[in-house]
Amino acid sequence: MDEALYGASGFYVRGGRPAARGGDFATSPELGTLFARCVAGYLDRTWDELGRPDPFVVVEGGAGRGTLCRDVLAQVAACRDAVRYVMVERVDWQRDDGLARIADADVSERVAAVPDLPAGPFVGVVLANELLDNLPFRLLERSETGWQEIHVAPEGAVEVLRDGPADAAAMVEALAPDAAPGARVPLQLKAAVWVRRALRSLERGRLLTFDYGVRCTAELAQRPQSEWLRTYRSQRRGHEPLEAPGTADITCDVAFDQLPPGATLSTQAEWLAAAGIDTMTADARALWQRSRSHPTAETLAARRLLDEAAALTDPDGMGAFRTAEWRVG
């Protein structure tokens, strides 16, 4: 998975990217600026709760081409002068693109782009939107006698089953003790390590992640692998993960019980509601109700904002994503 996404001929290295139009998949920040407005309000409130530190460090993991960074920095108010924003992006061309997109903004001198999480310690917030689902995982299958681990043979990119190491088998057995023979389970150690590193980097602050997934690994063990291990390309579900590696994004539902404890979990729809998305769209809603029978350019802009809000909070789509917040200090 790591090679297929980030190797020399990997999907992201070759140009795969999110975008609402023309991209391979859509993420919340790419739909418009409403998601960023909610995050910006969260940063303002958190800065105040932390005692208004200066600098106030905001680290975004998996920042890509800097869409969320650009839009958040355009929206923050109270903490604007204290923010130091760090885009963490593994792919060179995306880091360069992200810096170029904010080069003309008056906040560009307070933005950095780096390939890995900064060590800290710092006071601030670490953000990650749809990052954990992209981190490579181990894959195990329940057999009649125990757990086997799925490996990939480089010649032909085919599956090879081997007896699972004792430590991995014990972990999966504890997470999904009732899994039936043939059931498969992801072991998301890299996601757990990333969260631990992010938490260790904070002297005081918050870690906030948005991703699709489930509360318990056992839920994944009860479902076919094709439902939680997916590929995407050109806004559509793609082929099997081992078919033509490097030509599609590979993602896996996040099992939040495999991450460090202590997080407050909610759905993305619940988090956005608490962040004030209804208030942000109230004027657009009123305008649309008054003028939809004779729409103007302003009315159509209001409709687009309402459509964006609906997509972000859709209970059968992005609204069902999990939001996890850890508090440090």
N, C-alpha and C positions, 0 to 999 in steps of 0.2 A: 504493500500500500504506500509506504514511504517513497519507494522508487517510482511508482506509477504517478504520484502526485508531484514529487520534488526532485526526482532524478534528472539527469541531463536531458532526457526526452520526456520528462514528466508533464502532466496536464497543466499545472500552473506555470511551470517554466516556459512552456510553449505558448502561453498566452491565455489560458482559461481564466475567466473572471466572472464575477457577478455583475448583473445590470438588469434593470427592469425591461429594457429593450436592447436587443442585440447581444446580450450576454448569454452565458450558459445556464445560469440559475439566478433567481431573484432573492435578495435578502431584505430585511426590514429597512436598513438605511438607504437602499437603492430605490425604494418606492417613491421617495420624496423627502421632505425635510421634517415631517411630523415626528418620526421616531427620534430624530436628533434633538428636536425641541424638548421632548420628554426627558431625554438623557441630560440635556443641558440644565433643565430645572432641577433634576436630581443632584447634579454636581453642585449647583448653587446652594441647595439645602444642606448637602453633606459638608461642604466647606464651612458653612455656618456652624453646624453641629460639632465639627472638629476644632472650633475655636479660631476660624479664619486664618489658617496657616499661610505663610508666604515664604517659600514657594508652596504651591498646592499642585502636586504631581499627579497627572492623569496618564496612565499607561494603557494603551489599547492593544491587546493581543490579537494577532491575525488582522491587522489593519488594512491589508490589501492596498488599494489605490487611494486610500485616504478620504473616502466619501464621508464617513462618520466624523472623522477629525475636522474636516472642512466645515461641515454643517453645525457641529457642536460649538466650535469656536466662534461661529457667526451668531450663535444664540445665547451663550452664557452671558450673564449680566453681573451678578454680585461678585463672582470670583474671577471675573475676566482678567484683571491685572495680575492676579496671583498664579494663574494657571501656567504650568509648564507641561506641554503635551508630548508624549513619547509614542510614536507609532512603531509597533513591533511587527515586522513583516520579514519572513524568511526569504522571499523571492526578490532578487536584486532589482529587476525592472519595475516591480510594483512599488518598492520603496522609492525609487527615483521618480516614478509617476506621481506618487502621493505628495512628495515634496514639491514637485512642479505645479501641482494643482493649487497649492496654497502660496506659491512664490510671490504673488502680487498682493496677498492679504497683509494687513498691518500686524498680524500676529505671527508671521512666518519665522521671526527670530526666536520665538518661544516654542518652536516645534522641532523635534528631532525624529529621525527614523533609524532604527537599529534592527539587526537580524535576530536578536534574542532578548528575553526578559532582562531588564536591569536588576542587579543584585539588591539594591537598596542598602540600608533601610531609608524609607522616605514616608512622608505623610501625604496621603492622597487616596486615589481610587484606581483600581485595576479593572478594566472593562474587557469583555470578550463576547462578541456576537457571532454565533455559529462557528466557533473555533473548535470546541472539544469534539464535535462529531467528525472532524477532519483528521484527528490525531490517530495514528496507526494503533491497532489493538491486536491482541492475541485472540485466536478463535479455537474453541474447544467443542467437542461433540461427545455426548453421552453414549456409551456403548453398554452392552449387557454386563460388562465386568468392571466398568469404571469410566474414566474420561480419557479421550484421545485428543491430541492437538493437531490442528490443520496447519500444515506447512505448504509452501508453494515451490514446486520444482522449477528452477529457472528455464530448463529446456522444455519449451511448449507451454509454460505457465499453467501447470495442472496441479490439482490438489494431491497432497500426500499425507496420509494419516499416520501419526506416530503416537506411542504411549505418552500421555501428558506427564510432565515432570510432577513430582509429588507435591511441591509447593503450589503450583498452578492448579492442580487437580483439587487440592484441599480448599483453595480459595473459591473455586467455582462450586464445589459441593456445598460449601457454607452459604453461598449466595443463591443457589437454585437446587436445594436438596430434593425436591420432588420432580425434577426434570425426567421425562420419559426417555427411553432409549431412542437415539436418533436426534434428540433435541440439540440445538447448537446455542452457544452462549459466548458473547464477546467478553474478553477480560481487558478492561480499559486502563491499563497501568500507566500509560503515557499521559492520559487525561488527568489521572489522580496525581501524578508527579507534577504536572504543569500547575494544578491548583495549589499544591503544597508550596511550590516555588513562589507563586504569586503571593500567597499568604505570608511567607517568610520575608518577602521584600518589603512588606508594610510594617513600619513602626507603629502607625495608627492609621486606620482608614477602612475602606470597604473593598471587597472583591465582588463584582457584579457580572454574572454571565447569563446569556440568553441562548437557548438551544432546544432542539427537539429531543425528546427522550421520555423515559419512564422513571417512576420513583424506585422501582425494585427490579433487579436483574431477572428474578423469577418470571416477570411478565414477558420478557423477551424469549425465555425458554419455552413458553407456551405458544409462541407464534412462529410461522415459517421464516426462515432466514431472509427471504426475499422482501419481507415487510419491513425489516429494520436495517438491512444492509443494501444500500442502493447506489446507483450511479446516475449522474445528470449530465446532459449536454444539450445545448441549444434550447433551454427551457423545457426539456422533456426528460422523462425517466429514460435511462440508457440501458445498455446491455448488461450481461453478467460481469461482475468485477474483474474476472480473470480474462475476459475477452478484450483483445486489443488494448492492453494496459497503456496508460498515458494519453488516451484519447477522450477520457471522461473523468468527471469528478467522482470521488468515492466517499460516501458518508455512512455513518452508523449512528443509530439512536443512542443517546447517552443514558447509561444506567446510573442515576444519581446516587444510589446507595453504594457505589464503588468509589465515590469521591470523599474527600475528608469531611468529617461530620461538622455540624454546627451551622449549616446554611439554613436560611429561611426560604422555603420554596413557595412559589405561586405560579400561576399561568401568566403568559405575557399579557393577555387581555386584562387580568386583574392588576398587574403591575402598571400598565398604561392608564388604567382607570384611576389608580391611586396617584399617578403622576399628573393627572389633570387633563387627559386627552379630550374628555367631553367638553370641558371649559374652552379648550383651544379650538374646538370645532363648532361651538355654539353659534357664533355669528354666521358662519358658512351655512349651518343648518337652517337658521332663520331666513337667510337670504334665499336659499334654494326653495324653501316653502312658499315664500312670497312671490318669487319670480320665475318658477320653473315653467309656467305656461307660455312665457315670452322671454326666453333666455337671452342674456347678453354675455359678452366676454367675461364680465365679472361673475355672473351667475354660473357659467361653465367652470370657471376656476374654483368656485365654491363646491361644485359637484365633484371635481377632481379631488379636492381635499377630503370630502366625505367618503369618496371611494377608497382613498388611501387609508383613512381611519378604519373603514370596514375591513380592509384586507389585513391590517395589523392586528385587529381584534377578532378575526373570524374564528369561531370555536372549532371549526373543522380544518383550520389552516394555521396561520402564524399565531393566532390568538391562543392556541393550545400549547405553544412552546412553553418550556419551563424556564422561569427566571429564578436564579439562585443568588442569594446575597449572604456573604460572610462578613462579619464585623470584627475588626482587630483593634484591641486597645479600648 
